[in-house]
Amino acid sequence: MSRAKNPKYESMSLEELKANMEKSRKQLEHAIHNKNILEQRKRLVERKERSHRLIVKGAEFEKAFPLSRDLEQEDVQDVMDQLQNSSYNKSIVRQVHIASLHKEQQQITEAVEKTEKGDDS
């Protein structure tokens, strides 16, 4: 929007316009700085969530295969490769994944129904 078209700026002097521009520039810099801080926090939260997920899943693996504690990393990787290449295991993982999706969808449906009924509990 040009200066002539905006009555707000029409009556302002050049110094006032420059001061207004400087204020806007500082606000923009501040907003960019805050955006960067929020992005850093988001990456940190995502990294912590991933680390937690990996630890929990590793613990479940050790629970299911207690002898894996004594294996070297290379041996564990070999076991995982064998499990990954098994069509039976792929089928089990696929079934569990589908069941999880159905459960999640059911929870969403129930939450929507409660909201529509006005039930907050």
KAGI-V331134 format. One record per backbone hydrogen bond with DSSP energy under -1.0 kcal/mol. CO is the residue of the C=O (numbers start at 1). NH is the residue of the N-H. Records with the same first field share a line. If there is no record, write none. Layout:
CO->NH / NH
This chain:
6->9 / 10
9->12
13->17
14->18
15->19
16->20
17->21
18->22
19->23
20->24
21->25
22->26
23->27
24->28
25->29
26->30
27->31
28->32
29->33
30->34
31->35
32->36
33->37
34->38
35->39
36->40
37->41
38->42
39->43
40->44
41->45
42->46
43->47
44->48
45->49
46->50
47->51
48->52
49->53
50->54
51->55
52->56
53->57
54->58
55->59
56->60
57->61
58->62
59->63
60->64
61->65
65->68
66->69
67->70
68->71
72->76
73->77
74->78
75->79
76->80
77->81
78->82
79->83
80->84
81->85
86->90
87->91
88->92
89->93
90->94
91->95
92->96
93->97
94->98
95->99
96->100
97->101
98->102
99->103
100->104
101->105
102->106
103->107
104->108
105->109
106->110
107->111
108->112
109->113
110->114
111->115
112->116
113->117
114->119
